[in-house]
Each structure stands twice: as structure tokens, then as C-alpha cells.
């Protein structure tokens, strides 16, 4: 992924709440990532979780710990998570709601993250459903894809709202002056696609954004659009396919080089720097985190398998979202739209 724009010089370091107990490698890797962010001066950190487990991991660092005794498990249903008022995820979100933190980062249960965020932060006026926006590396710059899993089934007007939110994010955080919005379909012709896509495309034509039409799967990363909208079912499949394909390609290349003759292996040494750069661009650890857009608070969803470097990058993404006032920019853009909420 392309790196986030650096925070503006006049901004102070925002305070970021970290769900230290969420994720496959919590709390060790989460705390290690927070320590990296603190070392680099990215943000002020609030670690939220079981203080008895976190204190030894923090060591002599002055990072503040906010005690939360319980944890939302990765397999907990969202409705069950809502009843755990003192979970690390719920307390971290409350810190944003109460103004004690500018953003929250969690690598934990994303369904619970969405459910608790909806109840405790609420939606931006005019937004029917929040969406997970994943920033992927494109051939000519970053590509924002949303929804990437928050809403499996979507109404056409929701896809328009995703386009507005993606436009605001690409413009403010990624520095794309005039983001082009496309919609995933099975053909580039406007007559192609299911009823949802055809109606959404019609609505996108009149929305206050730059709509470029249908985008096929093969064209996602070649620069046809800066923002691509789809429902959460298709978006999540696309995301997991891209992750799996990137891993398979890189592992296959490595395997074939190791099996080759001496001349090929010597040649591989010459291109090793380029291969390392390619691996970094395609590795989800470099993505940091995906913004959960549409709530009245800055929320970053980190990968469930995130380790320290990915957490550090997710914190950087949270800082960028807070400093660029993405919530405010989305609010302004939605106010100019006549798209019905359709909730």
C-alpha cells in the first residue's frame, strides 16, 4: 500500500486508543506495535486491556494503560459482544466517544467492532451503513475498496454512500485531488451487472463525486478508478483473493528460484532488492489497518493476524484519519448529496 500522508506540521500527536487484547497475537504483538509507534513519535498511546497482563509488556515505557478486565473473543457473536460492557474493545471505543482519544485501533473481532461502534459512536447523519475501506496497492497509486466485509447485502443507495465516503478518504488521507469512483461489475458496459449494480450506477451518475462507471475484476489495480465500491460479500472475497494470490505468487517465485541452476540463483541475487520491495507492497502487514468509515469517530480495523509492524502501521493510519478530520469531510460531502439513507 502507498504510505499515508504525513501528519500536517501544525497538528499535535493525537491520542490513539489501542484494543490491546484483540487479535490472534494479542497482547504481546499488539503492545510491541504500540511501543514501536511510541518510539517513532507517531502518537500518544492508550493501551486498553487487562493491566496485570499489559504492565510487564510495557516495561519502563510511559505509555498509559486503561484497565479493561474482559476480552471479546474472535469467535464471539456481535450480539454477545454488545453485552460485555467492560471489554477492552468496548472501553477503547468509549474513549473515542468521550473525547479522551482521537481514534481507536483493534485487530480483534471486526463484527463486534462494528456492532459496538454503531451503538456507542453512532452513524454519521445520512449514512445508512458504515463500511470497511481497504487501501490496496494499485499500478499507479493506491486504490480504496469498500465495502470489504461490514455489509454482506447492500441496497443501491448504500453503494452511493460508500462512494462518497471513499472519495472523502482518498482526497484527505491519500492526497488524491479528484478521486475517480467505479463500481465492480461483470462488464464495463452500463447494461452489465445485476439489478443492484445497475441501479447503483444510475444513482452514482448524479452523486457529488466523479463516477467513471463499471470496473471489471481484472481492472481493479490498473488505475481506472481510485475508489471502487461493492457490497461487503464481494469486497471481502476480493480482499482475501488478493491476499492469497500475492502470497502464492511470492512463495512460488522463491521456490522456483531455489530449485533453479546456479546462474538463475546468481541472477536472483541481483533482483533481490526489487523482490523485497514487491513483497513489502503486497504484504498485508504493510497495509496497516482498514478504516471503518461512516461512524462518528475514527476507527481502524487491523488484520486479525497483525503483528507488531502491522499494528504500528495501523496506528499511523489512525493518526492520518484523525489529523485529516475524515469524519468531518464525510459529513460535509454527504450533506451535499440528495441520496436517500435507505436504512
VENWOWO-V800454 format. One line per field, one symbol per residue. burial: + if it has 24 or more other ideal C-beta (glycine too) atoms within 12 Angstrom, else -. A space follows every 50 residues. Layout:
# VENWOWO-V800454
burial: ???
This chain:
# VENWOWO-V800454
burial: ++-++-+-----+++++++++++-++++++++++++++---+++++++++ +-++--++----++++-+-+++++-+-+--++-+--+++++++++++--- +++++++++++++++++++++-++-+++++++++++++--++++++++++ +--+++++++++++++++++++++-+--+++++++-------++-+++++ ++++--+++++++++++--++--+++++++++-+++-++--++--+---- --+---------------------------++++++++++++++++++++ ++++-++++++++++++++++++++++-+++-++--+-+----
